[in-house]
Amino acid sequence: MRKVIMKEVHILILFITALLLSTTLSAIAGTSPSLLILSPSTGQEFKEGDSVVIAISIKDAEGDVDESTFSLYLDGKNITQNANISVFLVTYTIEKVQGIGKHSFSFEAADREGNKSEVSGYFYVAKKRIEKEFFSVNGSVRMGGRYDKEADEELVGVASVNLYGNIIETFSYSLNVELTNETTTDQQRVSTYRLDIESPIGTFIFGDTTPSFTDYSINGTQVFGIHLMPQFGPVGFELVYGQSYRAVKDLEIYKRMVYGGKLKIGNSDTVFWGLSVLKAKDDVSSLSSATNTTPKDNLVVSTDFSLKLFRGIFGLRVEANESLLNEDITSGASDFSDFKLPINPQDYEWLFTINEHIVPIMPGFTNLAAKGVITAGPVFGNTINFEYFYVGPSYYSLLNSGLTNDQSGFKIYDTQWLFNRMVYLNASYQNSWNNLENTLSNTTRSQGYSLGMSAFPNDYLTLNGGFSYSTSSNKADVDTSTLMLNVGATKNMVIGSTDSYLSLSTSANIYRDKVSSGNDSERYSIRSGLTSYFDRLPLSTKGVLGYDFGSQGSLYLEGWAEYAFLPDQSLVVSAGAVYQSGPGSLDISSDLSWNAIYDIDVEASLDYITDSGDISLSVYATKKF
């Protein structure tokens, strides 16, 4: 944009110069037009890709210059029709000049009496020297804080820096640092430090990383350390070293170290196979005297395979994970003096701690976790997915805290587009059960069904609806069911030249407990809302009226508005409120975003809940460079 503006300014200056020259009257009558090259200078040198402006001033004392006689040539080629022509000035712009060497141009003109004039010039084009930028940096700085009266009366401050760029055009990097005084409920660190380096042979991460070997081994757990992912053609490796927990004395949490490696062969878009080993071990020396917890050692060996055929229409993905867990490594490896073992456990303590606290003693299906996923489609608008999983009762991965063992089951999920993509359907069925090795007195089986639909009859109307039904029972002390229904519609319309959306939705949620009917609950709701975007004002509004039925009837009111201030609409303020008569609650919220001076973005939000008196406030400022 800057180059275009400079070019236009250049041409304007040339035009004014030509106009001034043309006003200088000649004392000799009947002479040919006077031509003067304004640019480029004779023999001027340009670099490949530069912009070149050929400009020639024309002056004629009698004022009878004939534009039809103008002829402009560049390297012998007539370019007159592409030039900007007036009786005072002729210009021709070469946006990106090419061709190393000398380039000649000429221009001729005549007046109505036939008096001709000609002028010529030349310039040179040299090869552009490519200057590799050794180091580039871009990024942003963000500072601010938040306060929540109910959650924590302490002000939480946040300062973050994000930098990214290239190093010798071969390596790229990104550095992310976020500092805060906040801690998690288990007193773990929230501040993060991370450096990513992309190179021709792979990615290398230093600091906080979230590696993913398989779904059941490690998948998203934060590790502070080193994460290396070199790739050599179809063969790649993934190496992880660091810690997932820091030691906490009061809660008795040991520092947990992580060691992992994975061999990867192939491509995830076609055929892929991986083999990984993952180890999590608590540092016994990180707590001096723990009484309520014991340090653990965990080893997981995994393999995974994926296959995609027919341009991804058919997909297969399987994984199998085998684990070993030692629940107490306080005393280290045992020598098992009463037994004759083929190995000395103390020699292999670096790999896994072997003593009487291993779960299970003999590996098998009880400490196996496996998953298989088959995907087919889209074919004629239909896509179907099938998933089966098995997590044995003795399978443990200390680096996958959200995993529930002693579970098996399957899920089928299907989507379908109909009537030229005017109707979208989705349906699913899932079935799962526990007590895989008959270690429990009863087996709990859970089932679920769901069906959803979205219809788009035209560009102005959207219809949607669906239901889900789930049950859980062990034929003893658990027997529950949950039914959820929803139906809605959205209509796009114009109200007084203002784009608006009228919405209507209803829902029902019914829970039944056949063992203890006192837990039963029902809730029904209806909502009607109007959202408008005003054409003549930088204003948006939303209003919702509804009612909740059930054990306690409740009127529901919601209002919201957003307005952009200042001529450039750089300051946007919004405010809203939600009122429910049943609980007698009023929630008030407001937000502000402002692109302030020096390109500093300011964000602020305020929420206030009247019945509890809870207030939360956050303010952040971001500067990009």
C-alpha positions as CSV (number, residue, x, y, z in Angstrom):
1,M,0.0,0.0,0.0
2,R,2.8,2.4,0.9
3,K,4.5,1.7,-2.5
4,V,1.3,2.5,-4.4
5,I,0.9,5.8,-2.5
6,M,4.6,6.8,-3.2
7,K,4.2,5.9,-6.8
8,E,1.1,8.1,-7.2
9,V,2.8,11.0,-5.4
10,H,5.8,10.6,-7.7
11,I,3.5,10.8,-10.8
12,L,1.7,13.8,-9.3
13,I,5.0,15.7,-8.8
14,L,6.0,14.9,-12.3
15,F,2.7,16.2,-13.7
16,I,3.1,19.5,-11.8
17,T,6.6,19.8,-13.0
18,A,5.5,19.3,-16.6
19,L,2.7,21.8,-16.1
20,L,5.1,24.5,-14.9
21,L,7.5,23.8,-17.8
22,S,4.7,24.1,-20.3
23,T,3.7,27.5,-19.0
24,T,7.1,28.9,-20.0
25,L,6.4,30.5,-23.4
26,S,8.8,30.2,-26.3
27,A,9.8,33.4,-28.2
28,I,10.0,31.5,-31.4
29,A,6.7,30.7,-33.2
30,G,6.0,27.6,-35.3
31,T,8.5,25.4,-33.5
32,S,8.0,21.6,-32.7
33,P,7.0,20.5,-29.2
34,S,9.8,20.6,-26.6
35,L,10.2,17.2,-24.9
36,L,12.1,16.6,-21.6
37,I,12.8,13.3,-19.9
38,L,11.8,13.7,-16.2
39,S,12.6,10.1,-15.3
40,P,14.5,7.9,-15.3
41,S,17.9,9.6,-15.4
42,T,20.1,8.7,-18.3
43,G,21.9,5.4,-17.3
44,Q,20.1,5.1,-14.0
45,E,20.5,1.7,-12.4
46,F,17.6,-0.3,-11.0
47,K,17.4,-3.7,-9.3
48,E,15.2,-6.6,-10.5
49,G,11.7,-6.2,-9.1
50,D,12.0,-2.4,-8.6
51,S,9.3,-0.1,-9.9
52,V,10.4,2.1,-12.8
53,V,8.4,5.2,-14.0
54,I,9.1,6.6,-17.5
55,A,8.0,10.2,-17.5
56,I,8.3,12.8,-20.3
57,S,7.3,16.4,-20.1
58,I,5.7,18.1,-23.2
59,K,5.6,21.8,-23.8
60,D,4.5,23.7,-26.8
61,A,4.4,27.5,-27.2
62,E,1.5,27.5,-29.6
63,G,-0.5,25.0,-27.6
64,D,-1.4,23.0,-30.7
65,V,0.3,19.7,-29.8
66,D,-1.5,16.7,-31.3
67,E,-1.9,13.8,-28.8
68,S,-2.7,11.4,-31.7
69,T,0.9,11.6,-32.8
70,F,2.3,10.4,-29.4
71,S,4.4,7.2,-29.6
72,L,6.2,5.6,-26.7
73,Y,8.6,2.7,-27.2
74,L,10.4,0.5,-24.8
75,D,13.1,-1.8,-26.2
76,G,11.5,-1.3,-29.6
77,K,8.0,-2.3,-28.5
78,N,5.2,0.3,-28.8
79,I,3.6,0.7,-25.4
80,T,1.7,3.9,-26.1
81,Q,-1.7,2.3,-25.4
82,N,-0.7,1.4,-21.9
83,A,0.7,4.8,-21.0
84,N,-1.0,7.6,-19.2
85,I,-1.2,10.5,-21.6
86,S,-2.0,14.2,-21.4
87,V,-1.0,17.3,-23.4
88,F,1.6,18.1,-20.7
89,L,2.9,14.7,-19.5
90,V,3.3,11.1,-20.6
91,T,4.0,8.4,-18.0
92,Y,4.4,4.6,-18.1
93,T,5.0,2.5,-15.0
94,I,6.8,-0.8,-14.9
95,E,5.6,-2.4,-11.6
96,K,8.4,-4.9,-11.3
97,V,11.2,-4.5,-13.9
98,Q,12.8,-7.6,-15.2
99,G,15.6,-8.4,-17.6
100,I,19.2,-7.8,-16.5
101,G,21.1,-5.3,-18.7
102,K,20.4,-2.1,-20.7
103,H,16.8,-1.0,-21.6
104,S,16.1,1.8,-24.1
105,F,13.0,3.9,-24.5
106,S,12.0,6.7,-26.9
107,F,9.1,9.1,-27.4
108,E,8.0,11.2,-30.3
109,A,5.3,13.8,-30.7
110,A,4.1,16.4,-33.3
111,D,1.9,19.5,-33.4
112,R,-1.0,20.1,-35.8
113,E,1.4,21.8,-38.2
114,G,3.5,18.6,-38.5
115,N,6.5,19.8,-36.5
116,K,7.9,16.6,-34.9
117,S,10.1,16.1,-31.9
118,E,11.8,12.9,-30.5
119,V,13.6,12.1,-27.3
120,S,15.3,8.9,-26.1
121,G,16.9,7.5,-23.0
122,Y,18.1,4.3,-21.4
123,F,18.5,2.7,-18.0
124,Y,20.1,-0.5,-16.6
125,V,18.6,-3.4,-14.6
126,A,21.0,-5.2,-12.2
127,K,20.4,-8.5,-10.5
128,K,18.8,-8.0,-7.1
129,R,21.0,-9.0,-4.3
130,I,19.1,-11.3,-2.0
131,E,19.9,-10.4,1.5
132,K,19.0,-13.2,3.9
133,E,17.7,-11.9,7.1
134,F,19.7,-13.6,9.8
135,F,17.1,-13.1,12.5
136,S,13.5,-11.8,12.4
137,V,11.1,-11.3,15.4
138,N,7.4,-10.6,15.7
139,G,5.1,-11.1,18.6
140,S,3.1,-9.5,21.3
141,V,3.2,-8.5,25.0
142,R,0.1,-8.9,27.2
143,M,-0.4,-7.7,30.7
144,G,-3.3,-7.6,33.1
145,G,-5.1,-9.4,35.8
146,R,-8.4,-10.7,37.1
147,Y,-10.3,-10.8,40.3
148,D,-13.1,-13.2,41.5
149,K,-14.6,-12.5,44.8
150,E,-16.2,-16.0,45.3
151,A,-13.4,-18.1,43.9
152,D,-10.4,-16.2,45.5
153,E,-10.2,-12.8,46.9
154,E,-6.6,-12.5,45.8
155,L,-5.9,-10.6,42.6
156,V,-4.4,-12.8,39.9
157,G,-1.9,-11.0,37.8
158,V,-0.8,-12.2,34.3
159,A,2.1,-11.1,32.1
160,S,2.9,-12.9,28.9
161,V,5.3,-12.5,26.0
162,N,4.9,-14.2,22.6
163,L,7.7,-14.0,20.1
164,Y,8.1,-15.7,16.7
165,G,10.2,-15.4,13.6
166,N,12.9,-17.0,11.5
167,I,16.6,-17.7,11.8
168,I,18.5,-17.6,8.5
169,E,15.2,-18.6,6.7
170,T,15.9,-22.2,7.6
171,F,14.7,-22.4,11.1
172,S,11.5,-20.9,12.6
173,Y,10.9,-20.4,16.3
174,S,8.2,-19.3,18.7
175,L,8.7,-18.4,22.4
176,N,5.8,-18.2,24.8
177,V,6.2,-17.1,28.4
178,E,3.3,-16.5,30.7
179,L,3.9,-15.5,34.3
180,T,1.2,-15.5,37.0
181,N,0.8,-15.7,40.7
182,E,-2.0,-18.2,40.3
183,T,-1.7,-21.8,41.4
184,T,-3.9,-24.9,40.9
185,T,-5.9,-26.5,43.7
186,D,-3.1,-29.0,44.2
187,Q,-0.6,-26.1,44.3
188,Q,1.0,-26.9,40.9
189,R,2.6,-24.3,38.8
190,V,0.4,-22.3,36.3
191,S,3.1,-20.1,34.8
192,T,4.4,-21.6,31.5
193,Y,7.6,-21.3,29.5
194,R,7.9,-22.8,26.1
195,L,10.3,-22.5,23.1
196,D,9.5,-24.2,19.8
197,I,12.0,-24.6,17.0
198,E,11.0,-25.8,13.6
199,S,13.9,-27.1,11.4
200,P,14.3,-29.2,8.2
201,I,14.8,-32.3,10.4
202,G,11.9,-31.9,12.8
203,T,10.4,-30.0,15.7
204,F,12.1,-29.4,19.1
205,I,10.3,-28.1,22.1
206,F,11.9,-26.8,25.3
207,G,9.9,-26.0,28.4
208,D,6.2,-26.8,28.8
209,T,4.9,-29.4,26.3
210,T,1.9,-31.7,26.0
211,P,3.1,-34.9,24.2
212,S,0.7,-37.4,22.8
213,F,1.9,-41.0,22.2
214,T,-1.5,-42.8,22.2
215,D,-4.9,-42.1,23.7
216,Y,-4.4,-44.3,26.7
217,S,-0.7,-43.7,27.5
218,I,-0.1,-40.0,27.4
219,N,-2.4,-37.5,25.6
220,G,-2.3,-33.9,26.6
221,T,-0.6,-34.1,30.1
222,Q,1.6,-31.1,30.6
223,V,5.3,-31.9,31.0
224,F,8.0,-29.4,31.8
225,G,11.2,-30.5,30.1
226,I,12.5,-31.4,26.6
227,H,10.3,-32.7,23.8
228,L,12.3,-33.7,20.6
229,M,10.6,-34.8,17.4
230,P,13.2,-35.4,14.7
231,Q,12.0,-36.7,11.3
232,F,14.1,-38.4,8.6
233,G,11.9,-39.1,5.6
234,P,9.4,-41.8,6.6
235,V,11.1,-42.5,9.9
236,G,10.6,-40.3,12.9
237,F,11.3,-40.3,16.6
238,E,9.7,-38.6,19.6
239,L,11.7,-38.2,22.8
240,V,10.3,-36.7,26.1
241,Y,12.1,-35.9,29.3
242,G,10.9,-33.7,32.2
243,Q,8.5,-33.6,35.1
244,S,4.7,-33.7,35.3
245,Y,4.3,-32.8,39.0
246,R,6.4,-30.7,41.3
247,A,6.7,-31.7,44.9
248,V,4.2,-30.3,47.4
249,K,4.7,-31.0,51.1
250,D,1.3,-30.2,52.6
251,L,-0.6,-32.2,50.1
252,E,2.1,-34.8,50.0
253,I,2.6,-34.8,46.2
254,Y,5.9,-36.3,45.0
255,K,7.9,-34.8,42.1
256,R,7.0,-37.0,39.2
257,M,9.6,-37.5,36.4
258,V,8.7,-38.5,32.9
259,Y,10.8,-40.4,30.4
260,G,9.4,-41.4,27.0
261,G,10.4,-42.4,23.5
262,K,8.5,-43.3,20.4
263,L,9.5,-44.8,17.0
264,K,7.3,-43.6,14.1
265,I,7.3,-45.1,10.6
266,G,5.1,-43.9,7.8
267,N,2.7,-41.0,7.4
268,S,-0.5,-40.4,9.3
269,D,-2.3,-39.5,6.0
270,T,-1.6,-43.0,4.5
271,V,0.0,-45.8,6.5
272,F,1.5,-45.3,10.0
273,W,3.0,-47.5,12.7
274,G,4.4,-46.5,16.1
275,L,6.1,-48.1,19.0
276,S,6.5,-46.3,22.3
277,V,7.8,-46.7,25.8
278,L,6.7,-44.3,28.6
279,K,7.8,-44.2,32.1
280,A,6.6,-42.0,35.1
281,K,8.4,-42.3,38.3
282,D,8.0,-40.4,41.6
283,D,11.2,-38.9,43.1
284,V,11.3,-40.6,46.5
285,S,13.7,-37.9,47.9
286,S,11.4,-35.0,46.9
287,L,9.4,-35.5,50.2
288,S,11.1,-36.2,53.4
289,S,8.3,-37.8,55.4
290,A,5.1,-38.7,53.6
291,T,2.5,-40.6,55.5
292,N,-0.7,-40.5,53.4
293,T,0.7,-41.3,50.0
294,T,3.4,-43.5,48.5
295,P,5.8,-42.8,45.6
296,K,4.9,-44.8,42.5
297,D,6.6,-46.2,39.4
298,N,4.7,-46.7,36.2
299,L,5.8,-48.2,32.8
300,V,3.6,-48.3,29.7
301,V,4.6,-50.0,26.4
302,S,2.3,-49.1,23.4
303,T,1.9,-49.7,19.8
304,D,-0.4,-48.0,17.4
305,F,-1.3,-48.3,13.7
306,S,-3.4,-46.3,11.2
307,L,-4.4,-46.8,7.6
308,K,-6.2,-44.5,5.2
309,L,-7.4,-45.7,1.8
310,F,-9.3,-44.2,-1.1
311,R,-8.2,-40.6,-0.4
312,G,-9.2,-40.9,3.2
313,I,-12.7,-42.3,2.6
314,F,-11.8,-45.4,4.6
315,G,-9.8,-45.1,7.8
316,L,-8.5,-47.6,10.4
317,R,-6.8,-46.8,13.7
318,V,-5.9,-49.2,16.4
319,E,-3.7,-49.0,19.6
320,A,-2.7,-51.4,22.3
321,N,-1.1,-50.4,25.6
322,E,0.4,-52.7,28.4
323,S,1.2,-51.2,31.8
324,L,3.0,-52.0,35.0
325,L,2.4,-50.1,38.2
326,N,4.4,-50.2,41.4
327,E,2.3,-48.6,44.1
328,D,5.2,-48.1,46.6
329,I,8.9,-47.7,45.7
330,T,9.9,-46.2,49.0
331,S,12.4,-49.0,49.7
332,G,13.4,-49.4,46.1
333,A,13.8,-52.7,44.2
334,S,13.7,-56.0,46.2
335,D,16.3,-58.7,46.0
336,F,13.7,-61.4,46.6
337,S,16.1,-63.5,48.6
338,D,13.5,-66.2,49.1
339,F,13.1,-66.7,45.4
340,K,15.5,-67.6,42.6
341,L,14.9,-65.1,39.8
342,P,16.5,-65.2,36.4
343,I,17.4,-61.5,36.8
344,N,18.6,-59.2,39.5
345,P,15.8,-56.6,40.0
346,Q,18.2,-54.0,41.3
347,D,20.1,-54.1,38.0
348,Y,16.9,-53.0,36.2
349,E,15.7,-50.4,38.6
350,W,16.5,-47.7,36.1
351,L,13.8,-49.2,33.8
352,F,11.2,-50.3,36.4
353,T,11.2,-50.8,40.2
354,I,10.4,-54.5,40.9
355,N,9.2,-55.4,44.4
356,E,6.2,-56.9,46.2
357,H,4.0,-53.8,45.4
358,I,3.7,-54.4,41.6
359,V,0.1,-54.4,40.2
360,P,-0.4,-56.9,38.8
361,I,2.4,-59.3,39.5
362,M,1.9,-61.1,36.1
363,P,1.1,-58.9,33.1
364,G,-2.0,-59.9,31.0
365,F,-5.3,-58.7,29.9
366,T,-6.0,-57.1,33.2
367,N,-3.4,-54.4,32.5
368,L,-4.2,-54.0,28.8
369,A,-5.8,-50.9,27.3
370,A,-6.8,-51.1,23.6
371,K,-8.9,-49.1,21.1
372,G,-10.0,-49.6,17.5
373,V,-11.7,-47.0,15.3
374,I,-13.1,-47.5,11.8
375,T,-14.2,-44.6,9.7
376,A,-16.0,-44.9,6.3
377,G,-17.1,-41.9,4.3
378,P,-18.1,-39.5,3.2
379,V,-19.9,-41.6,0.5
380,F,-23.0,-40.0,-1.0
381,G,-23.1,-37.7,2.0
382,N,-22.9,-40.5,4.6
383,T,-20.1,-41.0,7.1
384,I,-20.1,-43.8,9.7
385,N,-17.7,-44.3,12.6
386,F,-17.3,-47.4,14.8
387,E,-15.2,-47.4,18.0
388,Y,-14.4,-50.2,20.4
389,F,-12.4,-49.8,23.6
390,Y,-11.1,-52.0,26.4
391,V,-9.4,-50.7,29.6
392,G,-8.4,-53.5,32.0
393,P,-9.0,-53.2,35.7
394,S,-5.3,-53.2,36.4
395,Y,-4.3,-50.8,33.6
396,Y,-2.8,-47.6,34.9
397,S,-1.1,-44.7,33.3
398,L,0.0,-42.0,35.8
399,L,0.3,-39.6,32.8
400,N,-3.4,-40.0,31.9
401,S,-5.3,-38.7,34.9
402,G,-8.7,-38.7,33.1
403,L,-8.6,-42.5,32.4
404,T,-11.2,-44.8,34.0
405,N,-10.1,-48.4,34.1
406,D,-12.2,-51.6,34.3
407,Q,-14.3,-50.4,31.3
408,S,-15.1,-51.8,27.9
409,G,-17.6,-50.9,25.2
410,F,-18.3,-49.6,21.8
411,K,-19.9,-46.7,20.0
412,I,-21.4,-46.2,16.6
413,Y,-21.9,-42.7,15.1
414,D,-23.4,-41.9,11.8
415,T,-23.9,-38.7,9.9
416,Q,-25.9,-38.1,6.7
417,W,-26.6,-35.2,4.3
418,L,-29.9,-35.5,2.4
419,F,-31.8,-33.5,-0.3
420,N,-28.9,-31.7,-1.8
421,R,-27.4,-30.9,1.6
422,M,-30.7,-29.3,2.9
423,V,-31.0,-31.8,5.8
424,Y,-28.3,-33.0,8.1
425,L,-28.9,-36.1,10.3
426,N,-26.7,-37.6,13.0
427,A,-27.4,-40.7,15.1
428,S,-25.3,-42.6,17.7
429,Y,-25.5,-45.7,19.9
430,Q,-23.1,-46.6,22.7
431,N,-22.9,-49.4,25.1
432,S,-20.3,-49.9,27.9
433,W,-19.9,-52.2,30.9
434,N,-17.4,-52.7,33.8
435,N,-16.4,-55.7,36.0
436,L,-14.3,-57.1,33.2
437,E,-12.5,-59.7,35.4
438,N,-15.4,-60.4,37.8
439,T,-13.7,-58.5,40.6
440,L,-16.9,-56.7,41.6
441,S,-20.2,-58.0,43.0
442,N,-22.2,-56.5,40.2
443,T,-21.7,-55.4,36.6
444,T,-22.9,-52.0,35.6
445,R,-24.0,-51.6,32.0
446,S,-24.6,-48.2,30.4
447,Q,-26.4,-47.5,27.1
448,G,-27.2,-44.4,25.2
449,Y,-29.1,-43.4,22.1
450,S,-29.1,-40.1,20.3
451,L,-30.7,-38.6,17.2
452,G,-30.3,-35.1,15.8
453,M,-31.5,-33.2,12.8
454,S,-30.8,-29.8,11.2
455,A,-32.7,-28.6,8.2
456,F,-32.0,-25.6,5.9
457,P,-35.1,-25.2,3.7
458,N,-33.8,-21.9,2.4
459,D,-31.2,-19.2,3.2
460,Y,-33.4,-17.6,5.8
461,L,-34.7,-20.5,7.9
462,T,-33.0,-23.1,10.0
463,L,-34.7,-25.9,11.9
464,N,-33.1,-28.2,14.4
465,G,-34.1,-30.9,16.9
466,G,-33.0,-34.0,18.6
467,F,-33.2,-36.3,21.5
468,S,-30.9,-38.5,23.6
469,Y,-31.8,-41.3,26.0
470,S,-29.3,-43.0,28.3
471,T,-29.6,-45.7,31.0
472,S,-27.3,-47.1,33.6
473,S,-28.1,-50.3,35.7
474,N,-26.3,-53.0,37.7
475,K,-29.6,-54.9,38.6
476,A,-28.9,-54.1,42.2
477,D,-28.5,-50.6,43.6
478,V,-28.2,-48.6,40.3
479,D,-31.0,-48.1,37.9
480,T,-31.3,-44.6,36.3
481,S,-32.4,-43.1,33.0
482,T,-32.1,-39.7,31.5
483,L,-34.2,-38.3,28.6
484,M,-33.3,-35.0,26.8
485,L,-35.3,-33.4,24.0
486,N,-34.8,-30.2,22.1
487,V,-36.6,-28.5,19.2
488,G,-35.7,-25.1,17.7
489,A,-35.9,-22.8,14.7
490,T,-34.1,-19.6,13.5
491,K,-35.5,-17.2,11.0
492,N,-33.5,-14.6,9.2
493,M,-35.5,-11.5,8.3
494,V,-35.2,-7.8,7.6
495,I,-36.9,-5.4,10.0
496,G,-36.7,-1.8,8.9
497,S,-33.6,-2.4,6.8
498,T,-32.0,-4.1,9.8
499,D,-30.8,-7.7,9.6
500,S,-32.5,-9.7,12.4
501,Y,-32.7,-13.3,13.6
502,L,-35.8,-14.6,15.3
503,S,-35.2,-17.8,17.3
504,L,-37.5,-20.2,19.1
505,S,-36.4,-23.2,21.2
506,T,-37.8,-25.7,23.6
507,S,-36.2,-28.4,25.7
508,A,-37.0,-31.1,28.2
509,N,-34.7,-32.9,30.7
510,I,-36.2,-35.8,32.6
511,Y,-34.2,-37.9,35.1
512,R,-35.5,-41.0,36.7
513,D,-33.9,-43.1,39.5
514,K,-35.9,-46.4,40.0
515,V,-33.9,-47.2,43.1
516,S,-34.5,-43.9,44.9
517,S,-37.4,-42.0,43.4
518,G,-36.5,-39.0,45.6
519,N,-33.7,-38.2,43.1
520,D,-36.1,-37.8,40.2
521,S,-36.2,-34.5,38.4
522,E,-37.9,-32.8,35.5
523,R,-37.2,-29.6,33.7
524,Y,-38.9,-28.0,30.7
525,S,-38.1,-24.7,29.1
526,I,-39.2,-22.5,26.2
527,R,-37.2,-19.6,24.8
528,S,-38.0,-16.9,22.2
529,G,-35.4,-14.4,21.1
530,L,-34.6,-11.6,18.6
531,T,-31.1,-10.6,17.6
532,S,-30.7,-7.5,15.4
533,Y,-27.8,-5.9,13.6
534,F,-28.5,-2.3,12.7
535,D,-27.4,-1.1,9.3
536,R,-27.2,2.6,10.0
537,L,-25.7,2.3,13.5
538,P,-22.8,0.2,14.8
539,L,-25.2,-1.4,17.1
540,S,-26.3,-5.0,17.8
541,T,-29.0,-6.1,20.2
542,K,-30.5,-9.3,21.6
543,G,-33.6,-10.0,23.6
544,V,-34.8,-13.4,24.9
545,L,-38.1,-14.2,26.7
546,G,-38.7,-17.6,28.2
547,Y,-40.2,-19.7,30.9
548,D,-38.9,-22.8,32.8
549,F,-41.5,-25.4,33.9
550,G,-41.0,-28.1,36.4
551,S,-41.0,-28.2,40.2
552,Q,-40.4,-24.5,40.3
553,G,-41.8,-22.3,37.6
554,S,-39.4,-19.5,36.6
555,L,-39.6,-16.6,34.2
556,Y,-36.5,-16.1,32.1
557,L,-35.4,-12.7,30.7
558,E,-32.2,-11.9,28.8
559,G,-31.1,-8.7,27.2
560,W,-27.8,-7.7,25.5
561,A,-26.5,-4.8,23.4
562,E,-23.2,-4.0,21.8
563,Y,-22.2,-0.6,20.4
564,A,-19.0,0.6,18.5
565,F,-17.9,4.1,19.5
566,L,-15.4,6.6,17.9
567,P,-15.3,7.3,14.1
568,D,-13.2,4.3,13.4
569,Q,-15.4,2.1,15.6
570,S,-12.3,1.1,17.6
571,L,-14.0,1.1,20.9
572,V,-16.7,-1.6,21.4
573,V,-18.8,-1.8,24.5
574,S,-21.4,-4.4,25.3
575,A,-23.6,-5.0,28.3
576,G,-26.2,-7.7,29.2
577,A,-28.3,-9.1,32.0
578,V,-30.1,-12.4,32.7
579,Y,-33.0,-12.6,35.2
580,Q,-34.7,-15.7,36.5
581,S,-37.7,-15.2,38.8
582,G,-37.6,-18.7,40.3
583,P,-34.3,-18.5,42.1
584,G,-34.6,-14.7,42.1
585,S,-31.3,-14.2,40.5
586,L,-30.0,-11.3,38.3
587,D,-26.7,-11.7,36.5
588,I,-25.2,-8.6,35.0
589,S,-22.2,-8.6,32.6
590,S,-20.3,-6.1,30.5
591,D,-17.3,-6.2,28.1
592,L,-15.1,-3.7,26.5
593,S,-12.5,-3.9,23.7
594,W,-10.5,-1.0,22.5
595,N,-7.8,-0.6,19.9
596,A,-6.2,2.3,21.7
597,I,-3.2,4.5,20.8
598,Y,0.1,2.9,19.6
599,D,-1.9,-0.2,18.5
600,I,-2.5,-1.4,22.1
601,D,-5.6,-3.6,22.4
602,V,-7.4,-3.3,25.7
603,E,-9.9,-5.9,26.9
604,A,-12.0,-5.7,30.0
605,S,-15.0,-7.6,31.4
606,L,-17.2,-7.3,34.5
607,D,-19.7,-9.9,35.8
608,Y,-21.9,-9.5,38.9
609,I,-24.3,-12.1,40.3
610,T,-26.8,-10.3,42.6
611,D,-28.1,-13.2,44.7
612,S,-24.6,-14.4,45.8
613,G,-22.9,-11.1,45.6
614,D,-20.1,-12.6,43.5
615,I,-18.2,-10.2,41.3
616,S,-15.5,-10.9,38.8
617,L,-13.4,-8.4,36.9
618,S,-10.6,-8.8,34.4
619,V,-8.5,-6.2,32.5
620,Y,-5.8,-7.0,29.9
621,A,-3.7,-4.9,27.5
622,T,-1.9,-6.4,24.4
623,K,0.7,-4.8,22.3
624,K,1.6,-6.4,19.0
625,F,4.8,-5.8,17.0
